[in-house]
Protein backbone atom coordinates (compact mmCIF):
# COMPACT_ATOMS: atom_id res chain seq x y z
CA UNK A 1 0.00 0.00 0.00
CA UNK A 2 1.11 3.52 -0.51
CA UNK A 3 1.62 6.26 2.04
CA UNK A 4 -1.78 7.85 1.38
CA UNK A 5 -3.64 4.61 2.16
CA UNK A 6 -1.70 4.23 5.42
CA UNK A 7 -2.47 7.85 6.28
CA UNK A 8 -6.20 7.35 5.64
CA UNK A 9 -6.30 4.17 7.76
CA UNK A 10 -4.34 5.89 10.55
CA UNK A 11 -6.73 8.87 10.49
CA UNK A 12 -9.79 6.62 10.69
CA UNK A 13 -8.32 4.67 13.62
CA UNK A 14 -7.33 7.89 15.39
CA UNK A 15 -10.82 9.35 15.01
CA UNK A 16 -12.39 6.13 16.32
CA UNK A 17 -10.08 6.16 19.36
CA UNK A 18 -10.86 9.82 20.14
CA UNK A 19 -14.62 9.36 20.30
CA UNK A 20 -16.08 11.59 23.03
CA UNK A 21 -17.86 9.28 25.46
CA UNK A 22 -18.00 11.82 28.31
CA UNK A 23 -21.23 13.30 26.95
CA UNK A 24 -23.20 10.11 27.64
CA UNK A 25 -23.79 9.59 31.37
CA UNK A 26 -23.22 6.14 32.75
CA UNK A 27 -25.40 4.75 35.50
CA UNK A 28 -23.69 2.42 37.98
CA UNK A 29 -25.37 -0.94 38.44
CA UNK A 30 -25.69 -2.95 41.63
CA UNK A 31 -24.09 -6.33 40.98
CA UNK A 32 -25.16 -8.17 44.16
CA UNK A 33 -27.43 -7.79 47.14
CA UNK A 34 -25.93 -6.98 50.53
CA UNK A 35 -25.21 -9.93 52.77
CA UNK A 36 -26.29 -8.22 55.98
CA UNK A 37 -29.20 -6.22 57.34
CA UNK A 38 -28.87 -2.61 58.39
CA UNK A 39 -29.79 -1.24 61.82
CA UNK A 40 -31.11 2.32 61.87
CA UNK A 41 -30.96 4.46 64.98
CA UNK A 42 -32.87 7.72 64.43
CA UNK A 43 -32.55 11.17 65.98
CA UNK A 44 -29.32 10.65 67.92
CA UNK A 45 -28.32 13.97 69.53
CA UNK A 46 -24.62 14.60 68.88
CA UNK A 47 -24.34 18.30 69.88
CA UNK A 48 -26.29 21.44 70.62
CA UNK A 49 -26.39 24.50 68.42
CA UNK A 50 -27.62 28.01 69.00
CA UNK A 51 -30.73 29.37 67.33
CA UNK A 52 -33.25 32.16 67.64
CA UNK A 53 -37.00 32.15 67.48
CA UNK A 54 -38.70 34.92 65.52
CA UNK A 55 -39.52 37.21 68.45
CA UNK A 56 -36.46 37.05 70.72
CA UNK A 57 -32.81 38.04 70.46
CA UNK A 58 -31.83 35.56 73.19
CA UNK A 59 -30.19 32.46 71.71
CA UNK A 60 -31.78 29.08 72.38
CA UNK A 61 -30.00 25.73 72.64
CA UNK A 62 -31.19 23.48 69.79
CA UNK A 63 -30.26 19.77 69.72
CA UNK A 64 -28.42 18.70 66.56
CA UNK A 65 -29.50 15.21 65.57
CA UNK A 66 -28.44 12.55 63.07
CA UNK A 67 -29.41 9.04 62.00
CA UNK A 68 -26.93 6.17 62.46
CA UNK A 69 -26.89 3.26 59.99
CA UNK A 70 -24.83 0.23 60.96
CA UNK A 71 -24.63 -3.40 59.76
CA UNK A 72 -26.33 -6.04 61.88
CA UNK A 73 -23.40 -8.48 62.02
CA UNK A 74 -19.76 -8.70 63.12
CA UNK A 75 -18.26 -9.44 59.71
CA UNK A 76 -15.04 -7.59 58.94
CA UNK A 77 -15.29 -8.26 55.19
CA UNK A 78 -17.40 -5.27 54.15
CA UNK A 79 -16.78 -1.73 52.96
N, CA, C and O atoms as CSV, one atom per row, in Angstrom:
chain,resi,resn,atom,element,x,y,z
A,1,UNK,N,N,0.850,-1.188,0.000
A,1,UNK,CA,C,0.000,0.000,0.000
A,1,UNK,C,C,0.883,1.234,0.000
A,1,UNK,O,O,2.038,1.196,0.423
A,2,UNK,N,N,0.331,2.293,-0.468
A,2,UNK,CA,C,1.113,3.516,-0.514
A,2,UNK,C,C,0.913,4.345,0.751
A,2,UNK,O,O,0.104,4.001,1.613
A,3,UNK,N,N,1.642,5.409,0.844
A,3,UNK,CA,C,1.621,6.256,2.041
A,3,UNK,C,C,0.252,6.881,2.269
A,3,UNK,O,O,-0.150,7.059,3.419
A,4,UNK,N,N,-0.464,7.215,1.226
A,4,UNK,CA,C,-1.782,7.847,1.384
A,4,UNK,C,C,-2.773,6.858,1.983
A,4,UNK,O,O,-3.585,7.249,2.822
A,5,UNK,N,N,-2.736,5.616,1.588
A,5,UNK,CA,C,-3.636,4.607,2.155
A,5,UNK,C,C,-3.351,4.409,3.642
A,5,UNK,O,O,-4.273,4.320,4.452
A,6,UNK,N,N,-2.050,4.340,3.997
A,6,UNK,CA,C,-1.701,4.232,5.419
A,6,UNK,C,C,-2.164,5.448,6.201
A,6,UNK,O,O,-2.627,5.312,7.334
A,7,UNK,N,N,-2.051,6.617,5.627
A,7,UNK,CA,C,-2.471,7.851,6.280
A,7,UNK,C,C,-3.986,7.856,6.501
A,7,UNK,O,O,-4.458,8.269,7.560
A,8,UNK,N,N,-4.739,7.401,5.510
A,8,UNK,CA,C,-6.196,7.348,5.644
A,8,UNK,C,C,-6.595,6.347,6.730
A,8,UNK,O,O,-7.456,6.649,7.556
A,9,UNK,N,N,-5.993,5.179,6.741
A,9,UNK,CA,C,-6.305,4.171,7.763
A,9,UNK,C,C,-5.936,4.677,9.150
A,9,UNK,O,O,-6.689,4.488,10.105
A,10,UNK,N,N,-4.771,5.325,9.263
A,10,UNK,CA,C,-4.344,5.887,10.551
A,10,UNK,C,C,-5.314,6.956,11.027
A,10,UNK,O,O,-5.637,7.006,12.214
A,11,UNK,N,N,-5.784,7.805,10.134
A,11,UNK,CA,C,-6.729,8.874,10.486
A,11,UNK,C,C,-8.056,8.286,10.959
A,11,UNK,O,O,-8.636,8.769,11.931
A,12,UNK,N,N,-8.536,7.252,10.281
A,12,UNK,CA,C,-9.793,6.618,10.689
A,12,UNK,C,C,-9.651,5.990,12.075
A,12,UNK,O,O,-10.534,6.143,12.918
A,13,UNK,N,N,-8.547,5.286,12.313
A,13,UNK,CA,C,-8.319,4.674,13.622
A,13,UNK,C,C,-8.174,5.718,14.714
A,13,UNK,O,O,-8.666,5.527,15.826
A,14,UNK,N,N,-7.507,6.814,14.408
A,14,UNK,CA,C,-7.326,7.888,15.387
A,14,UNK,C,C,-8.663,8.522,15.739
A,14,UNK,O,O,-8.931,8.792,16.909
A,15,UNK,N,N,-9.500,8.760,14.743
A,15,UNK,CA,C,-10.822,9.346,15.006
A,15,UNK,C,C,-11.696,8.396,15.831
A,15,UNK,O,O,-12.444,8.840,16.701
A,16,UNK,N,N,-11.604,7.108,15.562
A,16,UNK,CA,C,-12.385,6.132,16.323
A,16,UNK,C,C,-11.920,6.069,17.773
A,16,UNK,O,O,-12.736,5.883,18.676
A,17,UNK,N,N,-10.622,6.222,18.003
A,17,UNK,CA,C,-10.082,6.164,19.362
A,17,UNK,C,C,-10.396,7.428,20.139
A,17,UNK,O,O,-10.434,7.390,21.369
A,18,UNK,N,N,-10.621,8.537,19.471
A,18,UNK,CA,C,-10.859,9.822,20.136
A,18,UNK,C,C,-12.336,10.125,20.303
A,18,UNK,O,O,-12.697,11.273,20.561
A,19,UNK,N,N,-13.184,9.148,20.166
A,19,UNK,CA,C,-14.623,9.356,20.302
A,19,UNK,C,C,-14.928,9.894,21.688
A,19,UNK,O,O,-14.435,9.364,22.684
A,20,UNK,N,N,-15.738,10.946,21.762
A,20,UNK,CA,C,-16.080,11.587,23.033
A,20,UNK,C,C,-17.203,10.822,23.707
A,20,UNK,O,O,-18.364,10.938,23.316
A,21,UNK,N,N,-16.859,10.041,24.717
A,21,UNK,CA,C,-17.860,9.280,25.463
A,21,UNK,C,C,-18.261,9.968,26.754
A,21,UNK,O,O,-19.113,9.454,27.479
A,22,UNK,N,N,-17.668,11.121,27.065
A,22,UNK,CA,C,-17.995,11.817,28.314
A,22,UNK,C,C,-19.362,12.471,28.251
A,22,UNK,O,O,-19.908,12.822,29.296
A,23,UNK,N,N,-19.942,12.650,27.066
A,23,UNK,CA,C,-21.234,13.296,26.955
A,23,UNK,C,C,-22.390,12.355,27.306
A,23,UNK,O,O,-23.492,12.819,27.597
A,24,UNK,N,N,-22.154,11.049,27.281
A,24,UNK,CA,C,-23.204,10.107,27.644
A,24,UNK,C,C,-23.004,9.666,29.083
A,24,UNK,O,O,-21.989,9.047,29.401
A,25,UNK,N,N,-23.955,9.974,29.959
A,25,UNK,CA,C,-23.794,9.587,31.368
A,25,UNK,C,C,-23.924,8.082,31.531
A,25,UNK,O,O,-24.720,7.428,30.857
A,26,UNK,N,N,-23.131,7.557,32.432
A,26,UNK,CA,C,-23.221,6.141,32.746
A,26,UNK,C,C,-23.854,5.977,34.123
A,26,UNK,O,O,-23.552,6.728,35.050
A,27,UNK,N,N,-24.717,5.009,34.243
A,27,UNK,CA,C,-25.404,4.750,35.504
A,27,UNK,C,C,-24.803,3.501,36.123
A,27,UNK,O,O,-24.817,2.437,35.505
A,28,UNK,N,N,-24.268,3.617,37.349
A,28,UNK,CA,C,-23.689,2.424,37.978
A,28,UNK,C,C,-24.776,1.402,38.291
A,28,UNK,O,O,-25.903,1.761,38.634
A,29,UNK,N,N,-24.430,0.147,38.171
A,29,UNK,CA,C,-25.371,-0.938,38.437
A,29,UNK,C,C,-24.967,-1.689,39.696
A,29,UNK,O,O,-23.779,-1.860,39.970
A,30,UNK,N,N,-25.947,-2.133,40.456
A,30,UNK,CA,C,-25.690,-2.954,41.632
A,30,UNK,C,C,-25.526,-4.383,41.145
A,30,UNK,O,O,-26.411,-4.926,40.483
A,31,UNK,N,N,-24.396,-4.989,41.472
A,31,UNK,CA,C,-24.094,-6.334,40.984
A,31,UNK,C,C,-24.600,-7.423,41.917
A,31,UNK,O,O,-24.881,-8.530,41.458
A,32,UNK,N,N,-24.728,-7.147,43.215
A,32,UNK,CA,C,-25.159,-8.174,44.165
A,32,UNK,C,C,-25.911,-7.504,45.318
A,32,UNK,O,O,-25.743,-6.315,45.591
A,33,UNK,N,N,-26.718,-8.280,45.963
A,33,UNK,CA,C,-27.428,-7.789,47.141
A,33,UNK,C,C,-26.499,-7.821,48.349
A,33,UNK,O,O,-25.551,-8.606,48.383
A,34,UNK,N,N,-26.763,-6.978,49.333
A,34,UNK,CA,C,-25.926,-6.975,50.527
A,34,UNK,C,C,-26.149,-8.267,51.314
A,34,UNK,O,O,-27.223,-8.866,51.266
A,35,UNK,N,N,-25.129,-8.671,52.023
A,35,UNK,CA,C,-25.205,-9.930,52.766
A,35,UNK,C,C,-25.513,-9.698,54.244
A,35,UNK,O,O,-25.329,-10.601,55.060
A,36,UNK,N,N,-25.969,-8.523,54.591
A,36,UNK,CA,C,-26.291,-8.221,55.983
A,36,UNK,C,C,-27.449,-7.233,56.015
A,36,UNK,O,O,-27.715,-6.529,55.041
A,37,UNK,N,N,-28.128,-7.196,57.151
A,37,UNK,CA,C,-29.202,-6.218,57.336
A,37,UNK,C,C,-28.618,-4.970,57.979
A,37,UNK,O,O,-27.527,-5.000,58.547
A,38,UNK,N,N,-29.344,-3.895,57.884
A,38,UNK,CA,C,-28.866,-2.611,58.393
A,38,UNK,C,C,-29.735,-2.177,59.557
A,38,UNK,O,O,-30.963,-2.177,59.464
A,39,UNK,N,N,-29.087,-1.805,60.661
A,39,UNK,CA,C,-29.789,-1.240,61.815
A,39,UNK,C,C,-29.822,0.277,61.664
A,39,UNK,O,O,-28.833,0.891,61.265
A,40,UNK,N,N,-30.958,0.870,61.982
A,40,UNK,CA,C,-31.109,2.322,61.868
A,40,UNK,C,C,-31.507,2.889,63.223
A,40,UNK,O,O,-32.534,2.525,63.795
A,41,UNK,N,N,-30.671,3.783,63.716
A,41,UNK,CA,C,-30.962,4.460,64.980
A,41,UNK,C,C,-31.223,5.921,64.634
A,41,UNK,O,O,-30.322,6.624,64.176
A,42,UNK,N,N,-32.463,6.382,64.854
A,42,UNK,CA,C,-32.868,7.716,64.425
A,42,UNK,C,C,-32.754,8.747,65.533
A,42,UNK,O,O,-32.862,8.436,66.719
A,43,UNK,N,N,-32.533,9.986,65.108
A,43,UNK,CA,C,-32.547,11.168,65.980
A,43,UNK,C,C,-31.593,11.052,67.160
A,43,UNK,O,O,-31.990,11.273,68.304
A,44,UNK,N,N,-30.358,10.712,66.895
A,44,UNK,CA,C,-29.320,10.655,67.921
A,44,UNK,C,C,-28.775,12.067,68.084
A,44,UNK,O,O,-28.298,12.653,67.113
A,45,UNK,N,N,-28.834,12.620,69.276
A,45,UNK,CA,C,-28.316,13.968,69.528
A,45,UNK,C,C,-26.805,13.892,69.673
A,45,UNK,O,O,-26.299,13.186,70.545
A,46,UNK,N,N,-26.082,14.616,68.824
A,46,UNK,CA,C,-24.621,14.600,68.875
A,46,UNK,C,C,-24.026,15.918,69.354
A,46,UNK,O,O,-22.842,15.967,69.686
A,47,UNK,N,N,-24.827,16.999,69.399
A,47,UNK,CA,C,-24.338,18.298,69.878
A,47,UNK,C,C,-25.532,19.218,70.048
A,47,UNK,O,O,-26.667,18.849,69.746
A,48,UNK,N,N,-25.261,20.415,70.535
A,48,UNK,CA,C,-26.291,21.444,70.618
A,48,UNK,C,C,-25.796,22.678,69.871
A,48,UNK,O,O,-24.631,23.064,69.965
A,49,UNK,N,N,-26.701,23.272,69.143
A,49,UNK,CA,C,-26.388,24.498,68.420
A,49,UNK,C,C,-27.209,25.640,68.972
A,49,UNK,O,O,-28.126,25.433,69.767
A,50,UNK,N,N,-26.879,26.835,68.551
A,50,UNK,CA,C,-27.617,28.011,69.001
A,50,UNK,C,C,-28.543,28.475,67.891
A,50,UNK,O,O,-28.179,28.470,66.715
A,51,UNK,N,N,-29.747,28.877,68.280
A,51,UNK,CA,C,-30.729,29.374,67.330
A,51,UNK,C,C,-31.566,30.458,67.965
A,51,UNK,O,O,-31.472,30.705,69.168
A,52,UNK,N,N,-32.368,31.094,67.173
A,52,UNK,CA,C,-33.255,32.164,67.639
A,52,UNK,C,C,-34.654,31.867,67.153
A,52,UNK,O,O,-34.849,31.362,66.047
A,53,UNK,N,N,-35.645,32.191,68.002
A,53,UNK,CA,C,-37.001,32.153,67.485
A,53,UNK,C,C,-37.294,33.519,66.867
A,53,UNK,O,O,-36.457,34.416,66.961
A,54,UNK,N,N,-38.409,33.696,66.263
A,54,UNK,CA,C,-38.697,34.918,65.521
A,54,UNK,C,C,-38.868,36.164,66.366
A,54,UNK,O,O,-38.710,37.269,65.847
A,55,UNK,N,N,-39.186,36.033,67.654
A,55,UNK,CA,C,-39.520,37.212,68.452
A,55,UNK,C,C,-38.466,37.587,69.487
A,55,UNK,O,O,-38.607,38.622,70.140
A,56,UNK,N,N,-37.432,36.800,69.660
A,56,UNK,CA,C,-36.464,37.050,70.722
A,56,UNK,C,C,-35.059,37.167,70.153
A,56,UNK,O,O,-34.741,36.579,69.119
A,57,UNK,N,N,-34.219,37.939,70.847
A,57,UNK,CA,C,-32.813,38.036,70.465
A,57,UNK,C,C,-31.945,37.140,71.343
A,57,UNK,O,O,-30.733,37.059,71.145
A,58,UNK,N,N,-32.565,36.468,72.315
A,58,UNK,CA,C,-31.831,35.562,73.194
A,58,UNK,C,C,-31.640,34.225,72.479
A,58,UNK,O,O,-32.612,33.639,72.002
A,59,UNK,N,N,-30.403,33.737,72.400
A,59,UNK,CA,C,-30.193,32.459,71.707
A,59,UNK,C,C,-30.762,31.283,72.500
A,59,UNK,O,O,-30.764,31.287,73.731
A,60,UNK,N,N,-31.236,30.296,71.780
A,60,UNK,CA,C,-31.784,29.085,72.376
A,60,UNK,C,C,-30.885,27.904,72.004
A,60,UNK,O,O,-30.327,27.858,70.908
A,61,UNK,N,N,-30.752,26.940,72.940
A,61,UNK,CA,C,-30.002,25.727,72.641
A,61,UNK,C,C,-30.900,24.777,71.844
A,61,UNK,O,O,-31.990,24.419,72.290
A,62,UNK,N,N,-30.432,24.377,70.665
A,62,UNK,CA,C,-31.189,23.482,69.795
A,62,UNK,C,C,-30.390,22.193,69.623
A,62,UNK,O,O,-29.221,22.245,69.241
A,63,UNK,N,N,-31.002,21.029,69.901
A,63,UNK,CA,C,-30.256,19.774,69.723
A,63,UNK,C,C,-30.006,19.494,68.234
A,63,UNK,O,O,-30.905,19.630,67.404
A,64,UNK,N,N,-28.774,19.105,67.919
A,64,UNK,CA,C,-28.421,18.703,66.560
A,64,UNK,C,C,-28.470,17.188,66.520
A,64,UNK,O,O,-27.812,16.519,67.316
A,65,UNK,N,N,-29.250,16.646,65.593
A,65,UNK,CA,C,-29.498,15.210,65.567
A,65,UNK,C,C,-29.061,14.603,64.239
A,65,UNK,O,O,-28.977,15.286,63.218
A,66,UNK,N,N,-28.784,13.298,64.279
A,66,UNK,CA,C,-28.443,12.551,63.074
A,66,UNK,C,C,-29.005,11.154,63.170
A,66,UNK,O,O,-29.437,10.721,64.238
A,67,UNK,N,N,-29.000,10.438,62.041
A,67,UNK,CA,C,-29.412,9.037,61.997
A,67,UNK,C,C,-28.161,8.190,61.815
A,67,UNK,O,O,-27.276,8.546,61.036
A,68,UNK,N,N,-28.083,7.070,62.530
A,68,UNK,CA,C,-26.927,6.171,62.456
A,68,UNK,C,C,-27.366,4.884,61.768
A,68,UNK,O,O,-28.329,4.243,62.189
A,69,UNK,N,N,-26.651,4.509,60.705
A,69,UNK,CA,C,-26.890,3.260,59.992
A,69,UNK,C,C,-25.688,2.353,60.218
A,69,UNK,O,O,-24.553,2.744,59.947
A,70,UNK,N,N,-25.932,1.152,60.709
A,70,UNK,CA,C,-24.826,0.229,60.958
A,70,UNK,C,C,-25.251,-1.186,60.573
A,70,UNK,O,O,-26.431,-1.525,60.667
A,71,UNK,N,N,-24.291,-2.019,60.136
A,71,UNK,CA,C,-24.634,-3.399,59.758
A,71,UNK,C,C,-24.984,-4.235,60.983
A,71,UNK,O,O,-24.466,-4.006,62.076
A,72,UNK,N,N,-25.862,-5.197,60.784
A,72,UNK,CA,C,-26.334,-6.040,61.875
A,72,UNK,C,C,-25.561,-7.358,61.920
A,72,UNK,O,O,-26.163,-8.428,62.007
A,73,UNK,N,N,-24.220,-7.284,61.859
A,73,UNK,CA,C,-23.396,-8.476,62.020
A,73,UNK,C,C,-21.983,-8.042,62.402
A,73,UNK,O,O,-21.680,-6.850,62.429
A,74,UNK,N,N,-21.132,-9.004,62.692
A,74,UNK,CA,C,-19.763,-8.704,63.124
A,74,UNK,C,C,-18.743,-9.006,62.026
A,74,UNK,O,O,-17.553,-9.131,62.316
A,75,UNK,N,N,-19.174,-9.121,60.801
A,75,UNK,CA,C,-18.258,-9.436,59.707
A,75,UNK,C,C,-17.285,-8.293,59.477
A,75,UNK,O,O,-17.676,-7.126,59.526
A,76,UNK,N,N,-16.036,-8.612,59.228
A,76,UNK,CA,C,-15.042,-7.586,58.943
A,76,UNK,C,C,-14.816,-7.458,57.435
A,76,UNK,O,O,-14.048,-6.598,57.003
A,77,UNK,N,N,-15.464,-8.288,56.638
A,77,UNK,CA,C,-15.294,-8.259,55.187
A,77,UNK,C,C,-16.405,-7.458,54.537
A,77,UNK,O,O,-17.256,-8.020,53.848
A,78,UNK,N,N,-16.405,-6.161,54.748
A,78,UNK,CA,C,-17.398,-5.275,54.148
A,78,UNK,C,C,-16.769,-3.887,54.001
A,78,UNK,O,O,-15.784,-3.572,54.668
A,79,UNK,N,N,-17.331,-3.080,53.144
A,79,UNK,CA,C,-16.775,-1.731,52.961
A,79,UNK,C,C,-17.004,-0.851,54.170
A,79,UNK,O,O,-16.597,0.310,54.174
